[in-house]
Amino acid sequence: MSHVVHEPVAPVSTSRPPEVIALPGGVSLRRRAVGDAPALNAAVNSCLEHLRPWMPWAKVESTLGHTEQMVEAGVASWDAGTDFMYLVTLDAVPGSVIGAFGLHSRAGEGTLEIGYWVHADHTGRGIATASADALTAAALALPGIERVEIHCDEANHPSSAVPRKLGYRLDRVIDAPVTAPAETGRKEIWIAELPTA
């Protein structure tokens, strides 16, 4: 998962996923909005040590201006129908940010890739699994989307546990550039597909 949002090419679908998805335990996925930048920036910077081993963008503290640019790019990508960026929020704490998820078009036509992170204070509660489950269903419900992927380094066991729990199939393991300190350069590609008739 990356903060980088690629330039829109063409919409991945004629439709869009839900802007808000309620999850168990008083947590929701909500479409990112420009006004979320301060809370997102604070959430990222407060758990850099947790994110740094696996996230190339977590090398240094992010400025608010940089986060604002990323959020604005994400809003534009949603409007263009190419990427769909969400925040994980606590229902009881309006404006809170405890993680971020995205449905990204970078995996190719007919496919969306789920990227994610959850704040260190909220891991171990099933939030990543519930969020990825909801987004898998939302992605596969979109016209034109037949496949959802989750990519993670083979040493990132907490991340790979998510697709495994959800019944994704490990399609392949590929060599990939090492972009974060704990990566091995071996990337797992997990897939979920629409059932064939």
Secondary structure, 3 states (H helix, E strand, C coil): CCCCCCCCCCCCCCCCCCCEEEECCCEEEEECCHHHHHHHHHHHHHCHHHHCCCCHHHCCCCCHHHHHHHHHHHHHHHHHCCCEEEEEEECCCCCCCCEEEEEECCCCCCEEEEEEEECHHHCCCCHHHHHHHHHHHHHHCCCCCCEEEEEEECCCHHHHHHHHHCCCEEEEEEECCCCCCCCCCEEEEEEEECCCC
